[in-house]
Amino acid sequence: MILFFVLFLLLLLLAAQTWALRRCLESVREDYWTEKTIVDCEEEFAVLLSVTNRSRRYLPFVKVSLGLPRGCTLASGSGSGKEKAAYTCSLRPWQEVRFRVPVKIGHRGRYVLRHPELSGGDFLGLREQQREFPQFREVIAAPKRQTCPRLDQALGSFLGDYSVRRFLYEDPVLTAGYREYTGQEPMKQIAWKQSARVGSWMVRQQDHTVEPAVTVLLNVETRESMEMTEAAFSLARTVCEALEERRIKYDFATNASQAGGRKRGAEVAEGLGESHILHVLECLGRGLVEAGRPFFDMLEEAALRTGRNRGLLVITPGEGLECPARNAEGLDRWRKESGGNVQILCACRIYEGQEERTWH
């Protein structure tokens, strides 16, 4: 009789074990996300893991593990230098538990996070069942800030002259009068009604009160070392942040193919502010070293969007930007229409023989 009772208990235990293992993750809902989607290199941020028990049953064992992609490591205090974190817990009915994983990234780029693994076990802890989190998450690491005396001098000179000329630009809204067409003005300035009235071509004269704006172009078409290419990305960030500090509106474009995005490059419309600079940093972080379109095409598209009567800042890794004839013609046309407000920042020229370069 005792033997049958023991056998019955064993069969009951085996059935309960099988049922618990089969349903251990059935009521668990998992999710994960990052505190920031755009971060600086070596900046600590967190990946948050969430598991929720959506049933009335008590779950004695739940395990969550997160593997990091190459280039990402756990920050100090969480096993610094390692690339995997694991946490265990028990879940009461309807309870949610969150784990905060401090992470840092060493280099600029796009990082797709690995899907975390969720594990649950039977009530004896003998076997486990696993599945991956289904969500897709990525983080963009922006280029490091980079400064040196030669860059500060070149940028300061250009922006200083530009600020002095701020009242020399014509306001496209305020019309001060009309004058005869000379053939040098763009078609958009022709006053059609006034021309029909006097019987000859007339153009509008605008008031001179508008503040200037700048177009920033990052070109990766010129071949140069990887170090200088990365320096060009950092130069672009430095330029855009300087424009933000001086409250000069700017638009941005690059022909660097975008990791996980457009292969032709990226554009950010004219603007200022935190949201605007974050869009620029995302383009710089996603940027690859391959050019998705020629520089001339990018230059002409920028002219179509905003016109050439504005400052132009071009950042490029190596020299030879104006060697193709059409590049030189396009830049000369921009210089003519903007009053010479064109500055080319070449990374290899700025940092040639520079020991004072700092990254932060």
LOMARLUM-958686 format. One record per residue (C-alpha): residue number from 1; residue in one letter; chain; x, y, z. Coordinates in steps of 0.1 Angstrom, whole numbers, plus 5000, padded with zeros to 4 digits. Layout:
N
seq->NUM type->A mol->A px->X py->Y pz->Z
...
This chain:
360
seq->1 type->M mol->A px->5000 py->5000 pz->5000
seq->2 type->I mol->A px->5028 py->5024 pz->5009
seq->3 type->L mol->A px->5045 py->5015 pz->4976
seq->4 type->F mol->A px->5014 py->5025 pz->4956
seq->5 type->F mol->A px->5011 py->5057 pz->4976
seq->6 type->V mol->A px->5048 py->5066 pz->4969
seq->7 type->L mol->A px->5044 py->5057 pz->4932
seq->8 type->F mol->A px->5012 py->5079 pz->4931
seq->9 type->L mol->A px->5031 py->5108 pz->4946
seq->10 type->L mol->A px->5060 py->5104 pz->4921
seq->11 type->L mol->A px->5036 py->5104 pz->4892
seq->12 type->L mol->A px->5018 py->5134 pz->4906
seq->13 type->L mol->A px->5051 py->5152 pz->4911
seq->14 type->L mol->A px->5062 py->5143 pz->4875
seq->15 type->A mol->A px->5029 py->5156 pz->4861
seq->16 type->A mol->A px->5032 py->5189 pz->4881
seq->17 type->Q mol->A px->5068 py->5192 pz->4870
seq->18 type->T mol->A px->5059 py->5188 pz->4833
seq->19 type->W mol->A px->5029 py->5212 pz->4836
seq->20 type->A mol->A px->5050 py->5238 pz->4854
seq->21 type->L mol->A px->5078 py->5236 pz->4829
seq->22 type->R mol->A px->5054 py->5239 pz->4799
seq->23 type->R mol->A px->5036 py->5270 pz->4814
seq->24 type->C mol->A px->5065 py->5287 pz->4832
seq->25 type->L mol->A px->5068 py->5315 pz->4806
seq->26 type->E mol->A px->5033 py->5315 pz->4793
seq->27 type->S mol->A px->5021 py->5343 pz->4815
seq->28 type->V mol->A px->5054 py->5364 pz->4814
seq->29 type->R mol->A px->5055 py->5396 pz->4793
seq->30 type->E mol->A px->5089 py->5410 pz->4785
seq->31 type->D mol->A px->5103 py->5442 pz->4771
seq->32 type->Y mol->A px->5135 py->5462 pz->4770
seq->33 type->W mol->A px->5145 py->5497 pz->4759
seq->34 type->T mol->A px->5173 py->5522 pz->4763
seq->35 type->E mol->A px->5173 py->5554 pz->4783
seq->36 type->K mol->A px->5188 py->5572 pz->4753
seq->37 type->T mol->A px->5189 py->5564 pz->4716
seq->38 type->I mol->A px->5217 py->5588 pz->4708
seq->39 type->V mol->A px->5247 py->5588 pz->4732
seq->40 type->D mol->A px->5283 py->5601 pz->4733
seq->41 type->C mol->A px->5312 py->5577 pz->4732
seq->42 type->E mol->A px->5322 py->5565 pz->4767
seq->43 type->E mol->A px->5290 py->5580 pz->4781
seq->44 type->E mol->A px->5272 py->5557 pz->4805
seq->45 type->F mol->A px->5236 py->5550 pz->4797
seq->46 type->A mol->A px->5212 py->5522 pz->4807
seq->47 type->V mol->A px->5194 py->5494 pz->4790
seq->48 type->L mol->A px->5162 py->5486 pz->4810
seq->49 type->L mol->A px->5148 py->5451 pz->4811
seq->50 type->S mol->A px->5112 py->5445 pz->4822
seq->51 type->V mol->A px->5095 py->5412 pz->4830
seq->52 type->T mol->A px->5058 py->5410 pz->4842
seq->53 type->N mol->A px->5038 py->5382 pz->4856
seq->54 type->R mol->A px->5004 py->5385 pz->4840
seq->55 type->S mol->A px->4987 py->5356 pz->4859
seq->56 type->R mol->A px->4976 py->5347 pz->4894
seq->57 type->R mol->A px->5003 py->5320 pz->4897
seq->58 type->Y mol->A px->5035 py->5325 pz->4916
seq->59 type->L mol->A px->5066 py->5321 pz->4895
seq->60 type->P mol->A px->5095 py->5310 pz->4917
seq->61 type->F mol->A px->5123 py->5313 pz->4891
seq->62 type->V mol->A px->5127 py->5338 pz->4861
seq->63 type->K mol->A px->5161 py->5346 pz->4846
seq->64 type->V mol->A px->5169 py->5375 pz->4822
seq->65 type->S mol->A px->5203 py->5377 pz->4804
seq->66 type->L mol->A px->5215 py->5404 pz->4780
seq->67 type->G mol->A px->5244 py->5400 pz->4756
seq->68 type->L mol->A px->5260 py->5432 pz->4743
seq->69 type->P mol->A px->5272 py->5437 pz->4707
seq->70 type->R mol->A px->5308 py->5442 pz->4699
seq->71 type->G mol->A px->5320 py->5477 pz->4710
seq->72 type->C mol->A px->5295 py->5478 pz->4739
seq->73 type->T mol->A px->5306 py->5469 pz->4774
seq->74 type->L mol->A px->5291 py->5470 pz->4809
seq->75 type->A mol->A px->5299 py->5502 pz->4827
seq->76 type->S mol->A px->5317 py->5504 pz->4860
seq->77 type->G mol->A px->5300 py->5487 pz->4890
seq->78 type->S mol->A px->5283 py->5460 pz->4868
seq->79 type->G mol->A px->5312 py->5439 pz->4858
seq->80 type->S mol->A px->5331 py->5466 pz->4838
seq->81 type->G mol->A px->5346 py->5453 pz->4805
seq->82 type->K mol->A px->5322 py->5423 pz->4803
seq->83 type->E mol->A px->5297 py->5419 pz->4775
seq->84 type->K mol->A px->5269 py->5399 pz->4792
seq->85 type->A mol->A px->5247 py->5406 pz->4822
seq->86 type->A mol->A px->5223 py->5381 pz->4839
seq->87 type->Y mol->A px->5196 py->5386 pz->4865
seq->88 type->T mol->A px->5173 py->5362 pz->4884
seq->89 type->C mol->A px->5141 py->5369 pz->4903
seq->90 type->S mol->A px->5108 py->5354 pz->4914
seq->91 type->L mol->A px->5075 py->5370 pz->4904
seq->92 type->R mol->A px->5044 py->5373 pz->4925
seq->93 type->P mol->A px->5010 py->5375 pz->4907
seq->94 type->W mol->A px->5007 py->5406 pz->4885
seq->95 type->Q mol->A px->5042 py->5418 pz->4896
seq->96 type->E mol->A px->5066 py->5437 pz->4873
seq->97 type->V mol->A px->5104 py->5436 pz->4879
seq->98 type->R mol->A px->5128 py->5459 pz->4861
seq->99 type->F mol->A px->5166 py->5455 pz->4858
seq->100 type->R mol->A px->5189 py->5484 pz->4849
seq->101 type->V mol->A px->5220 py->5475 pz->4829
seq->102 type->P mol->A px->5246 py->5503 pz->4828
seq->103 type->V mol->A px->5264 py->5503 pz->4794
seq->104 type->K mol->A px->5289 py->5524 pz->4775
seq->105 type->I mol->A px->5301 py->5525 pz->4739
seq->106 type->G mol->A px->5337 py->5531 pz->4729
seq->107 type->H mol->A px->5334 py->5542 pz->4692
seq->108 type->R mol->A px->5311 py->5561 pz->4669
seq->109 type->G mol->A px->5285 py->5541 pz->4650
seq->110 type->R mol->A px->5252 py->5523 pz->4650
seq->111 type->Y mol->A px->5248 py->5494 pz->4675
seq->112 type->V mol->A px->5219 py->5470 pz->4672
seq->113 type->L mol->A px->5213 py->5454 pz->4706
seq->114 type->R mol->A px->5211 py->5417 pz->4709
seq->115 type->H mol->A px->5177 py->5402 pz->4718
seq->116 type->P mol->A px->5178 py->5394 pz->4756
seq->117 type->E mol->A px->5170 py->5359 pz->4767
seq->118 type->L mol->A px->5142 py->5350 pz->4791
seq->119 type->S mol->A px->5144 py->5318 pz->4811
seq->120 type->G mol->A px->5119 py->5301 pz->4834
seq->121 type->G mol->A px->5121 py->5268 pz->4853
seq->122 type->D mol->A px->5100 py->5242 pz->4870
seq->123 type->F mol->A px->5094 py->5245 pz->4907
seq->124 type->L mol->A px->5122 py->5220 pz->4914
seq->125 type->G mol->A px->5147 py->5241 pz->4895
seq->126 type->L mol->A px->5159 py->5211 pz->4875
seq->127 type->R mol->A px->5151 py->5223 pz->4840
seq->128 type->E mol->A px->5147 py->5256 pz->4821
seq->129 type->Q mol->A px->5127 py->5269 pz->4792
seq->130 type->Q mol->A px->5141 py->5298 pz->4771
seq->131 type->R mol->A px->5129 py->5324 pz->4746
seq->132 type->E mol->A px->5142 py->5357 pz->4732
seq->133 type->F mol->A px->5127 py->5391 pz->4736
seq->134 type->P mol->A px->5110 py->5399 pz->4703
seq->135 type->Q mol->A px->5117 py->5437 pz->4703
seq->136 type->F mol->A px->5143 py->5454 pz->4681
seq->137 type->R mol->A px->5164 py->5481 pz->4697
seq->138 type->E mol->A px->5194 py->5502 pz->4685
seq->139 type->V mol->A px->5217 py->5529 pz->4698
seq->140 type->I mol->A px->5236 py->5555 pz->4679
seq->141 type->A mol->A px->5270 py->5567 pz->4692
seq->142 type->A mol->A px->5278 py->5602 pz->4680
seq->143 type->P mol->A px->5314 py->5612 pz->4671
seq->144 type->K mol->A px->5336 py->5626 pz->4698
seq->145 type->R mol->A px->5341 py->5664 pz->4701
seq->146 type->Q mol->A px->5374 py->5674 pz->4687
seq->147 type->T mol->A px->5392 py->5707 pz->4689
seq->148 type->C mol->A px->5426 py->5721 pz->4681
seq->149 type->P mol->A px->5440 py->5757 pz->4678
seq->150 type->R mol->A px->5439 py->5756 pz->4639
seq->151 type->L mol->A px->5403 py->5746 pz->4639
seq->152 type->D mol->A px->5393 py->5772 pz->4665
seq->153 type->Q mol->A px->5410 py->5799 pz->4644
seq->154 type->A mol->A px->5395 py->5789 pz->4611
seq->155 type->L mol->A px->5360 py->5784 pz->4625
seq->156 type->G mol->A px->5362 py->5816 pz->4646
seq->157 type->S mol->A px->5373 py->5837 pz->4617
seq->158 type->F mol->A px->5345 py->5825 pz->4594
seq->159 type->L mol->A px->5317 py->5828 pz->4620
seq->160 type->G mol->A px->5331 py->5862 pz->4632
seq->161 type->D mol->A px->5330 py->5876 pz->4597
seq->162 type->Y mol->A px->5296 py->5861 pz->4592
seq->163 type->S mol->A px->5282 py->5878 pz->4623
seq->164 type->V mol->A px->5295 py->5912 pz->4611
seq->165 type->R mol->A px->5277 py->5908 pz->4578
seq->166 type->R mol->A px->5244 py->5898 pz->4594
seq->167 type->F mol->A px->5228 py->5930 pz->4583
seq->168 type->L mol->A px->5241 py->5929 pz->4548
seq->169 type->Y mol->A px->5218 py->5901 pz->4538
seq->170 type->E mol->A px->5185 py->5909 pz->4520
seq->171 type->D mol->A px->5153 py->5900 pz->4537
seq->172 type->P mol->A px->5131 py->5880 pz->4512
seq->173 type->V mol->A px->5099 py->5893 pz->4529
seq->174 type->L mol->A px->5104 py->5930 pz->4532
seq->175 type->T mol->A px->5104 py->5948 pz->4498
seq->176 type->A mol->A px->5120 py->5982 pz->4497
seq->177 type->G mol->A px->5114 py->5990 pz->4460
seq->178 type->Y mol->A px->5122 py->5979 pz->4425
seq->179 type->R mol->A px->5150 py->5982 pz->4400
seq->180 type->E mol->A px->5159 py->5971 pz->4365
seq->181 type->Y mol->A px->5169 py->5935 pz->4359
seq->182 type->T mol->A px->5207 py->5932 pz->4353
seq->183 type->G mol->A px->5208 py->5895 pz->4344
seq->184 type->Q mol->A px->5227 py->5887 pz->4376
seq->185 type->E mol->A px->5196 py->5882 pz->4399
seq->186 type->P mol->A px->5179 py->5849 pz->4403
seq->187 type->M mol->A px->5145 py->5844 pz->4385
seq->188 type->K mol->A px->5127 py->5843 pz->4419
seq->189 type->Q mol->A px->5134 py->5880 pz->4424
seq->190 type->I mol->A px->5117 py->5892 pz->4392
seq->191 type->A mol->A px->5086 py->5913 pz->4400
seq->192 type->W mol->A px->5062 py->5901 pz->4373
seq->193 type->K mol->A px->5034 py->5926 pz->4379
seq->194 type->Q mol->A px->5058 py->5955 pz->4381
seq->195 type->S mol->A px->5076 py->5943 pz->4349
seq->196 type->A mol->A px->5043 py->5942 pz->4330
seq->197 type->R mol->A px->5034 py->5977 pz->4342
seq->198 type->V mol->A px->5066 py->5994 pz->4331
seq->199 type->G mol->A px->5072 py->5972 pz->4300
seq->200 type->S mol->A px->5107 py->5960 pz->4310
seq->201 type->W mol->A px->5121 py->5934 pz->4334
seq->202 type->M mol->A px->5121 py->5946 pz->4370
seq->203 type->V mol->A px->5134 py->5929 pz->4402
seq->204 type->R mol->A px->5124 py->5935 pz->4438
seq->205 type->Q mol->A px->5148 py->5952 pz->4462
seq->206 type->Q mol->A px->5146 py->5937 pz->4497
seq->207 type->D mol->A px->5153 py->5954 pz->4530
seq->208 type->H mol->A px->5186 py->5945 pz->4546
seq->209 type->T mol->A px->5176 py->5932 pz->4580
seq->210 type->V mol->A px->5176 py->5894 pz->4579
seq->211 type->E mol->A px->5201 py->5873 pz->4599
seq->212 type->P mol->A px->5223 py->5849 pz->4579
seq->213 type->A mol->A px->5219 py->5812 pz->4577
seq->214 type->V mol->A px->5246 py->5785 pz->4570
seq->215 type->T mol->A px->5246 py->5753 pz->4551
seq->216 type->V mol->A px->5269 py->5726 pz->4565
seq->217 type->L mol->A px->5280 py->5698 pz->4542
seq->218 type->L mol->A px->5300 py->5667 pz->4553
seq->219 type->N mol->A px->5318 py->5651 pz->4523
seq->220 type->V mol->A px->5334 py->5617 pz->4525
seq->221 type->E mol->A px->5341 py->5613 pz->4488
seq->222 type->T mol->A px->5378 py->5623 pz->4491
seq->223 type->R mol->A px->5399 py->5593 pz->4500
seq->224 type->E mol->A px->5419 py->5596 pz->4532
seq->225 type->S mol->A px->5430 py->5575 pz->4562
seq->226 type->M mol->A px->5404 py->5562 pz->4585
seq->227 type->E mol->A px->5417 py->5585 pz->4613
seq->228 type->M mol->A px->5411 py->5616 pz->4591
seq->229 type->T mol->A px->5377 py->5603 pz->4580
seq->230 type->E mol->A px->5367 py->5600 pz->4617
seq->231 type->A mol->A px->5382 py->5634 pz->4624
seq->232 type->A mol->A px->5359 py->5648 pz->4596
seq->233 type->F mol->A px->5329 py->5635 pz->4614
seq->234 type->S mol->A px->5341 py->5651 pz->4646
seq->235 type->L mol->A px->5347 py->5683 pz->4628
seq->236 type->A mol->A px->5311 py->5683 pz->4616
seq->237 type->R mol->A px->5299 py->5679 pz->4651
seq->238 type->T mol->A px->5321 py->5707 pz->4663
seq->239 type->V mol->A px->5309 py->5731 pz->4636
seq->240 type->C mol->A px->5272 py->5724 pz->4642
seq->241 type->E mol->A px->5276 py->5728 pz->4680
seq->242 type->A mol->A px->5294 py->5761 pz->4674
seq->243 type->L mol->A px->5265 py->5773 pz->4652
seq->244 type->E mol->A px->5241 py->5763 pz->4680
seq->245 type->E mol->A px->5260 py->5783 pz->4705
seq->246 type->R mol->A px->5260 py->5814 pz->4683
seq->247 type->R mol->A px->5223 py->5809 pz->4675
seq->248 type->I mol->A px->5230 py->5808 pz->4637
seq->249 type->K mol->A px->5204 py->5787 pz->4619
seq->250 type->Y mol->A px->5218 py->5760 pz->4597
seq->251 type->D mol->A px->5209 py->5730 pz->4576
seq->252 type->F mol->A px->5230 py->5699 pz->4573
seq->253 type->A mol->A px->5237 py->5673 pz->4547
seq->254 type->T mol->A px->5262 py->5645 pz->4542
seq->255 type->N mol->A px->5269 py->5620 pz->4514
seq->256 type->A mol->A px->5280 py->5594 pz->4539
seq->257 type->S mol->A px->5258 py->5563 pz->4535
seq->258 type->Q mol->A px->5237 py->5557 pz->4566
seq->259 type->A mol->A px->5239 py->5525 pz->4585
seq->260 type->G mol->A px->5203 py->5512 pz->4588
seq->261 type->G mol->A px->5191 py->5541 pz->4567
seq->262 type->R mol->A px->5194 py->5558 pz->4533
seq->263 type->K mol->A px->5224 py->5548 pz->4512
seq->264 type->R mol->A px->5226 py->5582 pz->4495
seq->265 type->G mol->A px->5233 py->5600 pz->4527
seq->266 type->A mol->A px->5211 py->5622 pz->4549
seq->267 type->E mol->A px->5198 py->5657 pz->4553
seq->268 type->V mol->A px->5185 py->5678 pz->4582
seq->269 type->A mol->A px->5164 py->5708 pz->4575
seq->270 type->E mol->A px->5173 py->5743 pz->4587
seq->271 type->G mol->A px->5168 py->5749 pz->4624
seq->272 type->L mol->A px->5182 py->5752 pz->4659
seq->273 type->G mol->A px->5177 py->5736 pz->4693
seq->274 type->E mol->A px->5181 py->5703 pz->4710
seq->275 type->S mol->A px->5159 py->5683 pz->4687
seq->276 type->H mol->A px->5178 py->5697 pz->4657
seq->277 type->I mol->A px->5213 py->5689 pz->4669
seq->278 type->L mol->A px->5201 py->5654 pz->4679
seq->279 type->H mol->A px->5190 py->5648 pz->4643
seq->280 type->V mol->A px->5224 py->5659 pz->4631
seq->281 type->L mol->A px->5242 py->5637 pz->4656
seq->282 type->E mol->A px->5222 py->5607 pz->4645
seq->283 type->C mol->A px->5232 py->5613 pz->4609
seq->284 type->L mol->A px->5269 py->5616 pz->4620
seq->285 type->G mol->A px->5266 py->5585 pz->4642
seq->286 type->R mol->A px->5250 py->5564 pz->4614
seq->287 type->G mol->A px->5275 py->5577 pz->4588
seq->288 type->L mol->A px->5297 py->5551 pz->4570
seq->289 type->V mol->A px->5329 py->5559 pz->4553
seq->290 type->E mol->A px->5315 py->5552 pz->4518
seq->291 type->A mol->A px->5300 py->5580 pz->4498
seq->292 type->G mol->A px->5265 py->5574 pz->4487
seq->293 type->R mol->A px->5265 py->5601 pz->4461
seq->294 type->P mol->A px->5290 py->5625 pz->4445
seq->295 type->F mol->A px->5298 py->5658 pz->4463
seq->296 type->F mol->A px->5286 py->5678 pz->4434
seq->297 type->D mol->A px->5251 py->5662 pz->4435
seq->298 type->M mol->A px->5249 py->5670 pz->4473
seq->299 type->L mol->A px->5260 py->5706 pz->4467
seq->300 type->E mol->A px->5234 py->5711 pz->4440
seq->301 type->E mol->A px->5206 py->5696 pz->4460
seq->302 type->A mol->A px->5215 py->5718 pz->4489
seq->303 type->A mol->A px->5213 py->5748 pz->4466
seq->304 type->L mol->A px->5179 py->5738 pz->4454
seq->305 type->R mol->A px->5166 py->5734 pz->4490
seq->306 type->T mol->A px->5179 py->5767 pz->4504
seq->307 type->G mol->A px->5195 py->5788 pz->4477
seq->308 type->R mol->A px->5232 py->5800 pz->4475
seq->309 type->N mol->A px->5227 py->5834 pz->4491
seq->310 type->R mol->A px->5240 py->5820 pz->4524
seq->311 type->G mol->A px->5272 py->5808 pz->4540
seq->312 type->L mol->A px->5286 py->5774 pz->4532
seq->313 type->L mol->A px->5308 py->5752 pz->4554
seq->314 type->V mol->A px->5322 py->5721 pz->4538
seq->315 type->I mol->A px->5340 py->5695 pz->4559
seq->316 type->T mol->A px->5360 py->5669 pz->4541
seq->317 type->P mol->A px->5387 py->5643 pz->4552
seq->318 type->G mol->A px->5413 py->5649 pz->4525
seq->319 type->E mol->A px->5423 py->5675 pz->4500
seq->320 type->G mol->A px->5414 py->5676 pz->4463
seq->321 type->L mol->A px->5378 py->5686 pz->4467
seq->322 type->E mol->A px->5380 py->5711 pz->4439
seq->323 type->C mol->A px->5400 py->5690 pz->4415
seq->324 type->P mol->A px->5369 py->5677 pz->4396
seq->325 type->A mol->A px->5360 py->5707 pz->4374
seq->326 type->R mol->A px->5323 py->5705 pz->4382
seq->327 type->N mol->A px->5331 py->5706 pz->4420
seq->328 type->A mol->A px->5351 py->5738 pz->4415
seq->329 type->E mol->A px->5324 py->5754 pz->4393
seq->330 type->G mol->A px->5297 py->5746 pz->4418
seq->331 type->L mol->A px->5317 py->5760 pz->4447
seq->332 type->D mol->A px->5326 py->5792 pz->4427
seq->333 type->R mol->A px->5289 py->5797 pz->4418
seq->334 type->W mol->A px->5281 py->5795 pz->4456
seq->335 type->R mol->A px->5309 py->5819 pz->4464
seq->336 type->K mol->A px->5296 py->5844 pz->4438
seq->337 type->E mol->A px->5260 py->5843 pz->4450
seq->338 type->S mol->A px->5269 py->5844 pz->4488
seq->339 type->G mol->A px->5295 py->5871 pz->4486
seq->340 type->G mol->A px->5324 py->5848 pz->4492
seq->341 type->N mol->A px->5310 py->5832 pz->4523
seq->342 type->V mol->A px->5324 py->5797 pz->4517
seq->343 type->Q mol->A px->5348 py->5779 pz->4540
seq->344 type->I mol->A px->5363 py->5744 pz->4534
seq->345 type->L mol->A px->5376 py->5726 pz->4564
seq->346 type->C mol->A px->5399 py->5698 pz->4554
seq->347 type->A mol->A px->5407 py->5674 pz->4583
seq->348 type->C mol->A px->5441 py->5664 pz->4571
seq->349 type->R mol->A px->5451 py->5700 pz->4567
seq->350 type->I mol->A px->5438 py->5712 pz->4600
seq->351 type->Y mol->A px->5454 py->5683 pz->4620
seq->352 type->E mol->A px->5486 py->5680 pz->4600
seq->353 type->G mol->A px->5514 py->5680 pz->4626
seq->354 type->Q mol->A px->5491 py->5690 pz->4654
seq->355 type->E mol->A px->5500 py->5676 pz->4688
seq->356 type->E mol->A px->5474 py->5698 pz->4706
seq->357 type->R mol->A px->5444 py->5679 pz->4693
seq->358 type->T mol->A px->5420 py->5669 pz->4721
seq->359 type->W mol->A px->5391 py->5645 pz->4721
seq->360 type->H mol->A px->5363 py->5647 pz->4747
